[in-house]
Amino acid sequence: MSYPGYPPTGYPPFPGYPPAGQESSFPPSGQYPFPCGFPPMGGGAYPQVPSGGYPGAGGYPAPGGYPAPGGYPGAPQPGGAPSYPGVPPGHGFGVPPSGAGFSGYPQPPSQSYGGGPAQVPLPGGFPGGQMPSQYPGGQPTYPSQISTESFPSYPVFSHVSLDCSSEPAAVTQGAQGTIRPVANFDAMRDAEILRKAMKGFGTDEQAIVDVVANRSNDQRQKIKAAFKTSYGKDLIKDLKSELSGNMEELILALFMPPTYYDAWSLRKAMQGAGTQERVLIEILCTRTNQEIREIVRCYQSEFGRDLEKDIRSDTSGHFERLLVSMCQGNRDENQSVNHQMAQEDAQRLYQAGEGRLGTDESCFNMILATRSFPQLRATMEAYSRMANRDLLSSVSLEFSRYVESGLKTILQCALNRPAFFAERLYYAMKGAGTDDSTLVRIVVTRSEIDLVQIKQMFAQMYQKTLGTMIAGDTSGDYRRLLLAIVGQ
């Protein structure tokens, strides 16, 4: 899968950028000068930029003649902008700003990648470092048992006890989600509201929307338990009997614990004839180590299957190897950046691709599957200085189909994860028809993580709001609930 013109030239500004009194040292608002330095501290996610501008180590040449990127479909010359939908030309992707150093690009607030084991012994020589024992802001867990009978029309295996209910690691107290836990929450009261909405003739869909769109996933699990306690009935079965189509799929997704929903989506993508490769890429290439490990455990416990074996039987070649690497959940998550390693990795990638006849796919797989996202950003910058094009363009030239899509997804998430999801949402609704499953999956899974940032990116990249596009592509209660989730 190709991502035309990615990344966009007009990444949106964020509140407080640039800091007051430092306007002269930051790029103009809305400009995304890539390659460039590391971002200013945004919520404590990345290490402080060395004084004097990036690079500060490793003996890099003075940044003053970045090569122009090439190889994108319709790639611009230096000073031009990729043809991202609705973005005015002339911002100069590939042309560095003047001056001795680069202060960084506007960074989405606080993306957290911590949470791996204390030491990750991976190849490549990067420091494992001390990892945080858990993500900040420990979260309440869901019930330790998920009732698969609640979802009878979906893949159902033996009812077993499992703990795949842990809230995703990326859902922290500082998350940029559109849905947050409601104050003065009363599960019994909400259960009663839902029962009244489904009782008798007809269904009060607005009452259902008001409850489910304004409760966190953890609170929805408590409502589900309270409903069964109070009325001796399964809430999901009652909802399924009252709803249908896209509205039913959206409601069921909202009531699945996040880890279970990801595991279920992967199972569905590989079940039956054909494989939905883009679903595998979207989940396995964007989740954190902790999330992936929980998904693997949930997949085994709930569906009685081994995720890695299913991936091997449904995919092949270098794409299979990339997904198997991803489902190990062993990416380095140390936030410090080794600039010397970035330079060496850039050289290795060049020699594995453009610098030789043919491609050493294993080298790309090893570096992109193991390096931390901050480290990959440094490697991308070093590559652009050295190779006369950016790394995303080189991946497009050296790879094709799903392995290209997977590798580019990793790089895009290293640059700006919300922008990746904004692009996915745009193409789910662009043109004739709507990819409702992708729309539902992204809106639901990111609603408590970074949907606020995704909305900001969407508006900047496509000159229209996410809510406007959803309203134009959906209808009825389905549209009403989606708009309520995105905060429109």
C-alpha positions in Angstrom: 0.0 0.0 0.0 1.4 3.3 -1.0 0.9 6.6 0.9 1.1 9.3 -1.7 2.9 12.4 -0.6 3.5 11.3 3.0 4.4 13.0 5.2 2.4 16.1 4.6 4.0 19.5 4.4 1.7 21.3 6.6 1.8 19.5 10.0 -0.5 21.6 12.2 0.7 23.8 15.0 0.0 22.9 18.5 -1.1 25.2 21.4 1.9 26.9 22.8 4.2 26.4 19.8 6.5 28.2 19.6 7.1 29.1 23.2 6.7 32.8 24.0 9.9 34.7 23.5 11.5 32.0 21.4 9.7 32.6 18.1 12.9 33.2 16.2 14.3 29.8 17.0 11.4 27.7 15.9 10.1 27.0 12.5 7.0 29.0 11.4 3.7 27.6 12.6 2.4 25.0 10.2 5.7 24.3 8.6 7.1 20.8 8.8 10.8 21.1 7.9 11.9 17.6 7.3 14.6 16.4 7.8 15.3 18.4 10.9 16.1 18.1 14.5 14.3 16.6 17.4 11.1 18.1 18.7 10.9 20.3 21.8 9.8 18.5 24.9 6.1 17.8 24.6 4.8 16.3 27.7 8.1 14.7 28.6 8.0 12.1 25.8 11.3 12.7 24.1 14.8 13.7 25.4 15.8 17.4 25.4 17.5 18.6 22.2 21.2 19.2 22.7 22.0 22.9 22.9 23.0 24.4 19.7 20.6 22.5 17.6 20.6 19.0 16.2 22.9 17.2 15.7 24.8 17.5 18.9 26.8 14.3 18.7 28.3 11.8 16.3 30.3 14.3 14.2 27.5 15.0 11.7 28.3 17.5 8.9 26.8 20.9 9.5 23.3 20.8 8.2 23.2 23.2 5.3 22.6 21.2 2.2 20.0 18.6 2.7 19.3 16.6 -0.4 15.9 16.9 -1.9 13.7 13.9 -1.3 12.7 11.9 -4.3 10.8 8.8 -5.3 7.4 9.7 -4.0 4.6 9.6 -6.5 4.7 13.1 -7.9 7.7 14.1 -5.7 8.5 17.8 -5.7 11.8 19.4 -6.3 13.5 21.1 -3.3 11.3 23.9 -2.1 8.2 22.3 -3.3 5.7 20.4 -1.3 4.3 16.9 -1.6 0.9 16.8 -3.2 -1.0 16.2 0.1 -4.7 16.8 -0.3 -5.6 20.4 0.2 -2.2 21.6 1.4 -1.0 24.8 -0.3 2.3 24.5 -2.2 5.6 26.1 -1.3 6.4 25.0 2.2 9.6 23.3 1.1 9.6 19.7 2.3 13.1 18.6 1.9 14.6 22.1 2.2 16.1 22.9 5.6 15.6 26.2 7.3 18.4 28.6 7.4 20.7 28.8 10.4 23.3 26.6 12.1 20.9 24.3 13.8 17.4 23.0 13.7 15.1 23.3 16.7 12.7 20.7 15.6 9.2 20.3 14.1 5.9 20.8 15.8 5.3 17.5 17.7 2.0 16.0 18.7 1.6 16.2 22.5 3.1 13.4 24.5 3.4 10.1 22.7 4.4 7.4 25.1 6.4 4.3 24.1 7.6 3.1 27.5 6.6 -0.1 29.3 8.8 -2.8 28.0 10.9 -5.2 30.2 13.8 -3.8 32.2 16.3 -4.9 29.6 15.7 -5.7 26.0 18.5 -7.8 24.6 18.1 -7.1 20.9 20.6 -7.3 18.0 22.1 -4.1 16.6 24.1 -2.9 19.6 21.7 -0.3 20.8 21.4 0.3 24.6 18.6 -1.7 26.2 18.5 0.8 29.0 16.2 0.8 32.0 12.6 0.6 31.0 9.7 1.9 33.2 8.0 -0.9 34.9 4.6 0.3 33.6 3.0 3.2 31.8 2.4 6.3 33.7 -0.9 6.7 35.5 -1.7 3.1 36.4 -5.2 2.2 35.1 -8.0 0.2 36.5 -8.4 -3.2 34.9 -11.5 -4.7 33.4 -13.2 -7.8 34.6 -10.8 -10.7 34.5 -13.2 -12.7 32.4 -14.6 -11.8 29.0 -17.8 -13.4 28.1 -17.6 -14.4 24.4 -21.2 -15.4 24.5 -21.9 -11.7 24.4 -20.7 -11.6 20.8 -22.4 -14.7 19.3 -22.1 -13.6 15.7 -18.3 -13.1 16.0 -15.5 -15.6 16.4 -16.5 -17.7 19.4 -14.2 -20.2 21.0 -14.3 -22.0 24.3 -15.2 -19.8 27.3 -12.0 -19.5 29.3 -10.7 -17.3 32.0 -8.2 -14.8 30.7 -6.8 -11.4 31.6 -6.8 -9.7 28.2 -8.7 -6.8 29.8 -5.8 -4.6 30.7 -6.3 -1.1 29.5 -3.9 -0.3 26.6 -0.6 1.1 27.8 -1.0 4.2 25.7 -4.1 5.2 27.6 -2.6 7.4 30.2 -3.8 10.2 32.3 -2.2 12.7 29.9 -3.8 11.1 26.9 -5.4 13.3 24.1 -8.6 11.3 23.8 -12.0 12.7 23.0 -13.6 10.3 25.6 -12.7 10.5 29.2 -14.2 8.8 32.3 -17.3 10.7 33.4 -17.4 12.1 36.9 -20.0 10.8 39.4 -20.3 7.6 37.4 -23.2 5.2 38.4 -23.1 1.9 36.6 -26.5 0.9 37.9 -28.2 4.1 36.8 -26.6 3.8 33.3 -27.8 0.2 33.0 -31.3 1.3 33.9 -31.2 4.0 31.2 -30.1 1.4 28.6 -32.8 -1.0 29.6 -35.5 1.6 29.4 -34.2 2.6 25.9 -34.6 -0.9 24.7 -37.9 -1.8 26.5 -41.2 -2.0 24.7 -41.9 -0.9 21.1 -39.0 0.8 19.3 -35.6 1.8 20.6 -34.5 5.1 22.0 -31.3 5.3 20.1 -30.5 8.8 21.4 -30.4 7.5 25.0 -28.0 4.8 24.0 -25.8 7.3 22.2 -25.8 9.6 25.2 -24.5 6.8 27.5 -22.0 4.9 25.4 -20.4 8.0 23.8 -19.8 9.6 27.1 -18.3 6.8 29.1 -14.8 5.4 29.1 -14.3 1.8 28.1 -13.7 0.8 31.7 -17.0 2.4 32.7 -18.8 0.5 29.8 -17.5 -2.8 31.2 -19.0 -1.9 34.6 -22.3 -1.0 33.0 -22.3 -4.4 31.2 -21.7 -6.1 34.5 -24.4 -4.0 36.3 -26.9 -4.8 33.6 -26.5 -8.5 34.1 -26.6 -8.1 37.9 -29.7 -6.0 37.9 -31.8 -7.7 35.2 -30.3 -11.2 34.7 -29.8 -10.4 31.0 -26.8 -9.9 28.7 -26.6 -6.3 27.6 -24.7 -7.1 24.4 -27.4 -9.6 23.3 -30.1 -7.1 24.0 -28.3 -4.4 22.0 -27.7 -6.8 19.1 -31.5 -7.6 19.0 -32.3 -3.8 18.8 -29.5 -2.7 16.4 -28.2 -3.7 13.0 -25.6 -2.9 10.4 -22.9 -0.3 11.0 -24.6 0.9 14.2 -24.4 -2.6 15.6 -20.7 -3.0 14.7 -19.9 0.4 16.3 -21.8 -0.4 19.6 -20.2 -3.8 19.9 -16.7 -2.3 19.3 -17.3 0.2 22.1 -18.3 -2.5 24.5 -15.3 -4.7 23.8 -12.3 -4.2 26.1 -9.5 -2.6 23.9 -7.1 -5.6 24.0 -9.9 -8.0 23.2 -11.1 -5.7 20.3 -7.6 -5.7 18.8 -7.2 -9.5 19.1 -10.7 -10.0 17.7 -9.9 -7.6 14.8 -6.8 -9.6 14.0 -8.7 -12.9 14.1 -11.4 -11.6 11.9 -8.8 -10.3 9.4 -7.3 -13.8 9.0 -10.5 -15.8 9.2 -12.0 -17.4 6.1 -10.9 -16.9 2.6 -8.5 -14.1 2.0 -6.6 -11.9 4.5 -7.1 -8.3 5.3 -3.4 -7.4 5.3 -4.0 -3.7 6.0 -5.7 -4.5 9.3 -2.7 -6.6 10.4 -0.4 -3.7 9.5 -2.5 -1.1 11.2 -2.6 -3.0 14.5 0.8 -4.7 14.7 2.9 -1.8 13.4 1.4 0.9 15.6 0.9 -0.6 19.0 3.3 -0.4 21.9 5.3 -3.4 23.2 3.0 -3.8 26.2 -0.1 -3.6 24.0 1.2 -6.2 21.6 2.1 -8.7 24.3 -1.3 -8.4 25.8 -2.9 -8.9 22.4 -0.9 -12.0 21.8 -1.9 -13.4 25.2 -5.6 -12.5 24.7 -5.6 -14.1 21.2 -4.3 -17.4 22.6 -6.5 -17.4 25.7 -9.7 -16.3 24.0 -9.5 -17.9 20.6 -7.3 -20.9 21.5 -4.9 -20.0 18.7 -1.3 -18.8 18.4 -1.1 -15.4 16.7 2.3 -16.0 15.2 1.3 -19.3 13.7 -1.8 -17.7 12.1 0.3 -14.9 10.7 2.7 -17.5 9.2 -0.1 -19.4 7.6 -1.9 -16.4 6.2 1.1 -14.3 4.9 4.4 -15.1 3.2 7.8 -13.8 2.4 9.2 -10.6 3.8 5.8 -9.4 4.8 5.4 -12.4 7.0 8.8 -11.9 8.6 8.0 -8.2 9.3 4.7 -9.1 11.0 6.3 -11.9 13.0 8.9 -9.4 14.2 6.2 -7.0 15.2 4.2 -9.5 17.2 7.2 -10.2 19.5 6.7 -6.8 21.1 10.4 -6.3 21.6 11.0 -2.9 20.1 13.6 -0.9 22.0 11.7 1.7 24.0 14.6 3.7 25.5 13.9 7.3 24.8 17.5 8.4 24.5 19.0 8.7 21.0 22.3 7.4 19.9 23.4 9.7 17.1 26.4 7.6 16.1 24.1 4.6 15.7 21.7 6.6 13.7 24.5 7.5 11.3 25.6 3.9 11.1 22.0 2.6 10.6 21.5 5.1 7.8 24.6 3.9 6.1 23.6 0.3 6.5 20.1 1.0 5.1 21.6 2.8 2.1 24.0 -0.1 1.4 21.1 -2.5 1.8 19.0 -0.7 -0.7 20.0 2.1 -3.1 23.7 1.4 -2.7 23.5 -2.1 -4.2 21.9 -4.0 -7.0 18.9 -5.7 -5.4 17.7 -5.2 -1.8 18.8 -6.7 1.5 15.3 -6.9 3.0 16.6 -8.4 6.3 18.6 -5.3 7.1 15.5 -3.1 6.7 13.5 -5.5 8.8 16.0 -5.6 11.6 16.5 -1.9 12.0 12.9 -0.8 11.5 11.6 -3.6 13.8 13.9 -3.1 16.7 14.9 0.6 17.0 12.9 3.0 19.1 10.8 5.6 17.4 13.0 8.5 18.5 16.0 6.5 17.2 14.3 5.9 13.9 13.6 9.6 13.5 17.3 10.3 13.9 18.1 7.6 11.4 15.7 9.1 8.9 17.4 12.5 9.2 20.9 11.0 8.8 19.7 9.0 5.8 18.3 12.2 4.1 21.6 14.0 4.5 23.6 11.1 3.1 21.4 9.4 0.4 20.1 12.4 -1.6 16.5 11.3 -0.8 14.4 10.6 2.3 14.0 7.0 3.7 10.3 6.8 3.0 11.0 7.4 -0.7 13.7 4.8 -0.7 11.4 2.2 0.9 8.9 3.0 -1.9 11.6 2.3 -4.5 13.0 -0.8 -2.9 9.8 -2.6 -1.8 6.2 -3.1 -3.0 2.8 -4.2 -1.9 2.2 -5.0 1.8 5.8 -5.2 3.0 6.3 -1.6 1.6 3.1 -0.6 3.4 4.2 -2.2 6.7 7.7 -0.6 6.6 6.3 2.8 5.7 3.7 2.6 8.5 6.5 2.1 11.1 8.4 5.1 9.7 5.2 7.2 9.6 4.4 6.4 13.2 8.0 7.3 14.1 7.5 10.7 12.5 3.9 11.4 13.6 1.5 8.7 14.7 -1.7 10.8 14.7 -0.9 11.9 11.1 -0.8 8.2 10.1 -4.2 7.6 11.5 -5.6 10.8 10.0 -4.5 9.6 6.6 -6.1 6.2 7.2 -9.4 7.8 8.1 -9.3 10.1 5.1 -8.9 7.2 2.6 -11.5 5.1 4.4 -14.0 7.8 3.4 -12.6 9.2 0.2 -14.3 8.4 -3.1 -17.3 6.2 -3.7 -18.3 4.1 -0.7 -16.9 4.0 2.8 -14.7 1.5 4.5 -16.8 1.4 7.6 -14.8 -1.2 9.4 -11.7 0.9 9.3 -13.6 4.0 10.3 -15.1 2.3 13.3 -11.9 0.6 14.3 -9.7 3.7 14.3 -12.3 6.0 15.9 -13.0 3.5 18.7 -9.4 2.4 19.4 -8.0 5.9 19.4 -10.9 7.6 21.2 -9.2 7.5 24.6 -5.6 7.8 23.3 -5.0 10.5 20.7 -8.1 11.2 18.7 -7.8 14.9 19.6 -4.5 15.0 17.8 -5.8 13.0 14.9 -8.6 15.5 14.4 -6.0 18.4 14.4 -3.9 16.6 11.9 -6.9 15.7 9.7 -8.0 19.4 9.5 -4.4 20.5 8.7 -3.8 17.8 6.1 -7.1 17.9 4.2 -8.5 21.4 4.9 -11.7 20.0 6.4 -12.7 18.6 9.8 -13.0 14.9 10.5 -16.5 15.5 11.7 -17.5 17.2 8.5 -16.2 14.2 6.4 -17.9 11.7 8.7 -21.2 13.6 8.5 -21.0 13.5 4.7 -20.2 9.8 4.5 -22.6 8.3 7.1 -26.2 8.7 8.2 -28.7 8.1 10.9 -27.9 6.9 14.4 -24.5 5.5 13.1 -23.5 9.1 12.1 -24.8 10.5 15.4 -22.8 8.1 17.5 -19.6 8.6 15.5 -19.9 12.4 15.7 -20.5 12.1 19.5 -17.3 10.0 19.9 -15.1 12.4 17.8 -16.5 15.3 19.8 -18.3 17.0 17.0 
